[in-house]
Every structure is written in structure tokens, then in C-alpha cells.
Amino acid sequence: MENPISFLLLISFLSIFFTKTIADVVTFNVLKLGANPNGKTDSTKAFLTAWESACGSSKPATIYVPRGKYLIKQAHFKGKCKNKAIIFRIDGTLVAPSNYNMIGNAKNWLLFHGVDGVSIHGGSLDGQGSGLWACKASSKPLGFSNSNNIAITGLTSLNSQMFHIVINWCKNVKLQAIKVLATGKSPNTDGIHVQLSSEISILNSRISTGDDCVSIGPGTTNLRIQNIFCGPGHGISIGSLAKDFEEAGVQNVTDRSIIYLYLRTQQMV
């Protein structure tokens, strides 16, 4: 029979360990920083303030977005952070302006540039693109550029103006349980676009849009796509190659367990 005193000491040790682990993580709640969950009041400043605080933290940090809708005009989350363990835990929905002039010529609505060790869990992005598709609007909701060690899980992207998620100049990115939802009549709304990036995994996701489910651009290497429901768009494509002089090629792309649904009457060319 095990010594009951040793068992109790083990429980006490584990309790202290987990309590200390939780205490070592700081949380920045966007509501406490001035965000408004009504979907109409601009909450951009609160999100950027939360990011700056998490970026400069000496401890692992969580940016928490409670339930509700949060209007964000345009946000650039800059890297070179002191902290390499930042989590966005989203229970609500981030909403883009319905008027694309508010974003202007910005290529991305939400851009992470030069970050390392960022994870996004849950939540929804509403690009409100349905009124802009006829105008060929140019904004992409979520972009990662020059970033490493990124994990995105359980995120939903709705009605992007153009590409839903863009991975550019990144390494070691894992996207899992992603939902991309847009009508079959939405032009240039690629679900996930990857270019100039390596060690990328897209797993266990549903991508329903009017254009490519996954578009693979130049300079992509070691891309794994597995267990994806795709449609009614154009499937998985390797495109836009040789557009520029001496453009980088694509290497080692693996796709498995892909289910395609084609609805010709809804597709856009």
C-alpha cells in the first residue's frame, strides 16, 4: 500500500505547481480596456492596447475577447515582441466596417507582422463583404506576414471582402478546425492563401466559398492539407506562378482526405 503522506504531498505539490502556472499567465480583457460588444462602436484602440500590453509582457499573456460583436476598423499587430507566448482567446465576433472606405487601401483588415509564438483559439471574423463583391474590394480579413510558430484553432471567417486568411513569408503555421463561409457567388474570396512560406498545415477544416478553398502561391514548401471539406468553390489550386521574373516555385505539397462539393450554378469565374 502506498504511503498516504507521500500521496498527500504529491497532491499538494501539483496544486502549488498548477496555481503558480495560472498565476504566471497575465490576461488582458478587451472589455476592461474600452471595447464595446455592440458591433457598432469602434473598438480598434482597445484591441491594439491589449496587444501592446501582451507584446511587452515578461510573462505568457492571453488577450481575452468575451461574447459580443466588436467593430474593428483596421488593426496591425506588430511583432518583435518581448513575449513569445501570446494567446488570443475569442468567444465573440470581430466585425469589419461595412463601408470599405474605412479600411482604405490597406491590403489586410487584421494583420500580424513579424510575430513569433502567437495562437488564436475560437471566435469569428465577419468581413461584411457581401455588399462589396461587385466593387472588387481589395481587403483581406486576416493576414500573417514574416511570422513564425503560429497556431489558429476553431476560427470562423465569414463573408470576406477577398481572401479570408493569408499566410505570407511565414514558417511553422498550423491551422485546425477552421470554418470559412461565403456564398458561391463571392468573387476572389479564396479561403486560405499560402505563399513564400514553409512548414504549413491545414487540417480538419470546412472551406465553403466562391473561389479557391486553398490557393498556393509561389515559394510555398512543405504544405500539408488534410481532412478538408471544400466547396462550392474551385478546389485546391497552385496558381499565379511565373507572373514575375525568376519567381520561386512550389515544392512538397501533400493533400489527403479532401471532399469536394461543386455547385456549378453558384460558381464565379
N, C-alpha and C positions, 0 to 999 in steps of 0.2 A: 504493500500500500504506500502511495506517495505521501511524503511529509506535508501535512496541511499547512504548516507555517511557510514552507517553501512555496506552496501554491498561492497563498495569500500575498507573499512578497512579489511573486511574478505578476499577479493582477495589479498590485499597487504600482509596480514599475511600468507596466503597459499603460495604466491610466495616466501616470505622470508624463510618459512619452507622447501619447496622443494629445493630451491637454497642451503640452508645450508646442507640438506641431501645429495645432489650430491657432495658438497664440502667436506663432511666428508668421502667420499669414494676415496681411492687412487688407481690409475691404473698403472700397470706395463706392458708395451707393449714389448713383447719379441723381436720385430724388433729393438727397440731402445737399447736393451741390447746385440745385436750382432747376433741374429738369422738370418738365411738366408733361404728365402722361395723357394729355387730352388730344394729342395728334395735330394740334393747330398752333401751339406756341413754340417758337424756335428754341430748341434745347441743345443746339450745337455747342455753346460755350460750356455747358455742364459736362458734356462728354469729353471735350478737349481738356478741361480741368482735371477730370478723373484720370485721363491718360497721362498727363504731365506728372501727376502725383504718383501714379503707379510706376511710370518710367523712371522716376528719380528715387524710388523706394529702395532701401537696402535689404528689404525682406520680400519674399514672394507676395504678389498682390493680386487681388480679384477686383475687377470692375463689375459691379452688380447692377443689372437693369431690371427692375421689377415689372410686373404686369402693367400693360397700358400701351399707348401708342406715343412715340416720341418723334417729333418733326426735327429732322437734321438737314440743314441746307447743303452743306458740303464740309467734309472733315478729312484732314490729312494727319494721320497718326505717324509721327516721325520717330525714327529709330535712334541708334546709338544710345540705348538706354543703359543705365546702371543695373537695372533689373532684367534678368533673362528668364523670368518665370511669371508672366502676366496672363491672367485668365479673364476673358470676357464671359460672364455667365448671364445669359439673356433669357428672361422669362417674358419679355414684351416684344413689341414690333417697332422697328426703326422705319420711319416713313420719309420718303424723298419729297421735295416740293412738287406739286402738280404742275407748276409753271417752270419749264426747263430753263427759262431765262435767269432764274435764281442761281442756277449752277453755272451758267455762262459757258465758257469754253473749256472748263475743267473736263479732263478725259475720264475721271473717276468721281463717283459720288463719295464713296468711302475708300480711302487709300492708306494702306500700311506700307511704308517705305523704309527699308533698312532695318527692319526689326528682327529679333532673334529670340525664339522661345515663347511665341505667343500662341495661345489656344482660345478658340471660340466654341462655346457649348450652348446649343439650343438657340431659340429666338427666330424671328422672321425679319426679312428685309422687304419692304414694299416700295418698289421703284416707281410706281404710278405711271407706267409708260404707255398705257393704252391710248391716251389722248395724244401721244407724241409720235407714235409709229409712222403716221402718214408724213410727218415732217423729217423723218430720218434723224432723230435726235442722236447725239454722239456720246452721251454719258453712260459709263458702266458702273453699276452699283458698288461692287466690292472688288478691290484690286490689291494684290500683293506684289511689291517690286523690290528687288535687291534684298530679299529676306530669306532667313533660314529657320529650320526647325519649327514649322507651323502645323498646328492641328486644328481642323474645323470639323465639329461633330454636331449632327442634329439641326443644322441651319436650314431654314426655308427662305428661298428667294422668289418673290412674286413680281411679275409684270415689269421686268427690267426695261429700261429705255433701249439699251443694246445688250452687249454681253453681260451675263449675270455675274460670273466670277472670273477674274483674270489672274493668272499666275505668270509673272514675268521676271526673269533673272532671279529665280529662287532655287533653293536646294533643300531637299528633305521636307516635303509637304504632304500631309495626309488628310484627305477629305473623306468623311464617312457619314453615312445616313443623311445625305444631303437631299433636299427636295427643291427642284426648280420647276415652277409652274407658270406657264404663259400660254395664251391661245395659239393654235396652229396658224393663225393669221398674223403673228407678230414677226416683223422682218428683223434680221440681223441680231436676234436675241439668243446667240449661242449660249448654251448652258454653262459650260466650263471651258475656258480657253487657256491653253498652256503654250508658252514659247520661251526659248532661251533658258530653260530650267531643267533640272535633273533630280532623280530620285523622288518621283511624284506618284502617289497612289490615290485612285478614285474608287471607292468601294461602297457596295450596298446602298445604292442611291437611285432615286427616281428623277429623271430629267424629261420633262414634258414642255416643249417649246416649239416655236415655228421655224427654228433654224437648227444648226448642228447641236447634237447633245453634248459632244466633246469635240472641240476643234483643236488640232495640233499644229502649231506653227513652227517656224524654223528654230533650230538649236535645241530641240527637245530630246533628251536622252533618258533612258530607264524610266519609262512611264508604264504603270500598271493600272489597267481598268478592269474591274471585276464585279460581277453581280449587279448589273445596271439595267433598269427598265428605261427604254429610250423611245420617244415618240410623242407627237406625230411629226417630229422634225426630220432632219436629213441624216441622222445617224452619227457615226463617228467618222471624222474626216481629217486627212492630212492635206492642208491647203496653204495657199499664199506662199508657196515655195518659188524660188528663183525670181521673185519680184524685184529684189535688189541684187546688185553685182556681188559675186562671191558670198552668197548667203549660206549660213550654216545649215547642214542637213538634219534629218531626224533619225535617231538610232534606238533600237531595242524598245519597241512598243509592244506590250502584251495585253490582249483583251480576252476575257473568259466570261462565260455565262451572261451574255448580253441578250436581252429580249427587246425586239424591235416592234413597234406598232406604227404602221403607216396609214395615214388618212389622206389620200391624195387630194380630196376636195378642200382640205384645210391648209395645205402647204403653200408657202410663198416661195418664189424663186428669187 
